[in-house]
Amino acid sequence: MSAMKTEEDANGTSTANGGGGVCEEGGVTVLSPTDLSEMLAAGTKEVHEKAENTEFVKDFLRGRIHKELFKLGHVALFFTYSAMEEEIERNKEHPHFAPLYFPHELHRRDALARDLEFFYGEDWQSQIRISPAAQRYVDRIRRVGRDQPALLVAHAYTRYMGDLSGGQVLRKVAQRALKLPPTGEGLSFYEFEGIHSAKAFKQLYRSRMNELELDTHTKRRVVEEANLAFQFNMEIFGELEEVGKTLQDDVLDAAPAHGEIQGDVSQCPYHAAKTAASSGSSYICQVAMTVLKNPSGQVLLAAWIAALAGLAAWYLM
C-alpha cells in the first residue's frame, strides 16, 4: 500500500469519484477519506482485530486445525458463498453492484463443491447440513440481496478481499497440517485461477468500489453491514470452537517449517514497511539468526511469520 495514502486534498485538486476524491500527485494515487474503500478499511479495523483473535483463527494460523473442523468450515463457506453468489447474479446489473461483478475471477461456490467432494465423496451433498450460525448469515445475505442491493457490496468485500489477502498463507498451513496432496485436492477454495496478480486485482476492486454512485449515508450503511458480516463470521468461528471441544485432541502442531512459506511474507507490503521502519533491524536479524539455530525456534518463528502474514494481509484489503 506504499503507493496509496489517505488524506484530504487541501489544494482542492481532486476530481469527483463516486462521492469521494482521487487525484495524482507526482505519480502517487491519493485517496479521499470519503472513498468507500477507505471508509471500509477504517470502519472495520476494530472488528478485524476481534475476528483475527478468535481461538479458531489463531489455532488455524498456528497449524493446529482438526480435519473435521476444516471440513465443517468449508461446509459453512459453501452455503455462504452459494447464497451470496446467487444474490450477486440477481443483482449483477444493478447500478449499486454491477461494477463489482467478477464471476470468473472471484466466485467460490464451484471450488468449494470440488473440495467438499474430495472430503466427503461423490454423495457429499447428502452429508452436509447448514449450521445455525451459517443459516443466520445466509438469511441476512438473502434479505440484503432482495431489499438492499447496495449493502451486498459489504458482504462481497468482506469475503472476497479477505480470501485474496490471506488465502495463500492459509492454504499452505492447511496443506501441511492436514497432510493434503501437494497437487491441491481439498484446497480449490484458495485457488483463484482467473486472477494472475492478487495485488493488482484488489487495487482494481477498490477502484471500482470508489466509483459506485453512493451517497454518504449509503456508504456508512455499507460499512455497518461489513461489520455485521464480520460478526456473522465470528459466530461461525465460535460454533467451530464448540465442536472442537468435543473432538479428540489428535492435532499436531503443523505450522509451516522454516522456508516453506516461500515468497508470501516478503511480498506483503505491510511486512516490508515494518521491516524498513525498524531502526533496530540489524539487532533483530542477529536475534533471528540465533533463534533459527535451534530447531524448536524455527517452528516458533515460522508460526509467528504465518500469523503476521495473515493479519497484515487482512488489514491491507
ChimeraX attribute file (.defattr): number of C-alpha atoms within 10 A of each C-alpha:
attribute: neighborCount
match mode: 1-to-1
recipient: residues
	/A:1	12
	/A:2	10
	/A:3	8
	/A:4	11
	/A:5	14
	/A:6	14
	/A:7	13
	/A:8	16
	/A:9	16
	/A:10	7
	/A:11	6
	/A:12	9
	/A:13	12
	/A:14	17
	/A:15	13
	/A:16	12
	/A:17	20
	/A:18	20
	/A:19	18
	/A:20	24
	/A:21	22
	/A:22	23
	/A:23	18
	/A:24	12
	/A:25	9
	/A:26	6
	/A:27	8
	/A:28	12
	/A:29	15
	/A:30	19
	/A:31	25
	/A:32	24
	/A:33	19
	/A:34	23
	/A:35	25
	/A:36	29
	/A:37	24
	/A:38	19
	/A:39	17
	/A:40	24
	/A:41	17
	/A:42	13
	/A:43	18
	/A:44	19
	/A:45	13
	/A:46	11
	/A:47	17
	/A:48	18
	/A:49	13
	/A:50	12
	/A:51	18
	/A:52	17
	/A:53	14
	/A:54	14
	/A:55	14
	/A:56	23
	/A:57	19
	/A:58	15
	/A:59	17
	/A:60	21
	/A:61	28
	/A:62	25
	/A:63	26
	/A:64	22
	/A:65	26
	/A:66	20
	/A:67	16
	/A:68	15
	/A:69	18
	/A:70	15
	/A:71	17
	/A:72	20
	/A:73	16
	/A:74	20
	/A:75	22
	/A:76	25
	/A:77	21
	/A:78	24
	/A:79	20
	/A:80	24
	/A:81	23
	/A:82	19
	/A:83	19
	/A:84	26
	/A:85	21
	/A:86	15
	/A:87	19
	/A:88	26
	/A:89	14
	/A:90	13
	/A:91	19
	/A:92	19
	/A:93	13
	/A:94	14
	/A:95	14
	/A:96	20
	/A:97	21
	/A:98	16
	/A:99	17
	/A:100	22
	/A:101	20
	/A:102	13
	/A:103	13
	/A:104	11
	/A:105	13
	/A:106	20
	/A:107	21
	/A:108	24
	/A:109	20
	/A:110	14
	/A:111	17
	/A:112	23
	/A:113	20
	/A:114	18
	/A:115	23
	/A:116	27
	/A:117	15
	/A:118	14
	/A:119	17
	/A:120	14
	/A:121	12
	/A:122	11
	/A:123	10
	/A:124	16
	/A:125	13
	/A:126	8
	/A:127	9
	/A:128	16
	/A:129	13
	/A:130	16
	/A:131	16
	/A:132	13
	/A:133	18
	/A:134	23
	/A:135	17
	/A:136	16
	/A:137	25
	/A:138	21
	/A:139	14
	/A:140	20
	/A:141	25
	/A:142	18
	/A:143	14
	/A:144	19
	/A:145	23
	/A:146	13
	/A:147	10
	/A:148	12
	/A:149	22
	/A:150	21
	/A:151	24
	/A:152	26
	/A:153	23
	/A:154	22
	/A:155	24
	/A:156	22
	/A:157	22
	/A:158	22
	/A:159	19
	/A:160	17
	/A:161	22
	/A:162	17
	/A:163	21
	/A:164	22
	/A:165	23
	/A:166	23
	/A:167	20
	/A:168	17
	/A:169	22
	/A:170	22
	/A:171	19
	/A:172	22
	/A:173	26
	/A:174	26
	/A:175	20
	/A:176	19
	/A:177	22
	/A:178	19
	/A:179	11
	/A:180	14
	/A:181	11
	/A:182	10
	/A:183	7
	/A:184	14
	/A:185	16
	/A:186	24
	/A:187	23
	/A:188	18
	/A:189	24
	/A:190	20
	/A:191	17
	/A:192	19
	/A:193	10
	/A:194	12
	/A:195	15
	/A:196	10
	/A:197	10
	/A:198	13
	/A:199	18
	/A:200	10
	/A:201	15
	/A:202	19
	/A:203	15
	/A:204	13
	/A:205	20
	/A:206	18
	/A:207	20
	/A:208	19
	/A:209	23
	/A:210	26
	/A:211	20
	/A:212	23
	/A:213	17
	/A:214	20
	/A:215	12
	/A:216	15
	/A:217	8
	/A:218	14
	/A:219	25
	/A:220	18
	/A:221	14
	/A:222	24
	/A:223	22
	/A:224	16
	/A:225	22
	/A:226	26
	/A:227	22
	/A:228	19
	/A:229	22
	/A:230	21
	/A:231	17
	/A:232	19
	/A:233	21
	/A:234	21
	/A:235	18
	/A:236	24
	/A:237	21
	/A:238	16
	/A:239	19
	/A:240	20
	/A:241	17
	/A:242	12
	/A:243	13
	/A:244	16
	/A:245	9
	/A:246	8
	/A:247	12
	/A:248	8
	/A:249	11
	/A:250	10
	/A:251	14
	/A:252	12
	/A:253	16
	/A:254	21
	/A:255	30
	/A:256	27
	/A:257	16
	/A:258	17
	/A:259	9
	/A:260	13
	/A:261	20
	/A:262	12
	/A:263	9
	/A:264	16
	/A:265	19
	/A:266	12
	/A:267	12
	/A:268	19
	/A:269	17
	/A:270	20
	/A:271	17
	/A:272	13
	/A:273	12
	/A:274	11
	/A:275	13
	/A:276	11
	/A:277	10
	/A:278	11
	/A:279	10
	/A:280	10
	/A:281	13
	/A:282	10
	/A:283	11
	/A:284	13
	/A:285	11
	/A:286	11
	/A:287	11
	/A:288	14
	/A:289	13
	/A:290	12
	/A:291	16
	/A:292	17
	/A:293	10
	/A:294	10
	/A:295	12
	/A:296	11
	/A:297	16
	/A:298	20
	/A:299	20
	/A:300	17
	/A:301	19
	/A:302	21
	/A:303	22
	/A:304	14
	/A:305	22
	/A:306	25
	/A:307	24
	/A:308	17
	/A:309	27
	/A:310	23
	/A:311	19
	/A:312	18
	/A:313	24
	/A:314	22
	/A:315	18
	/A:316	17
	/A:317	23
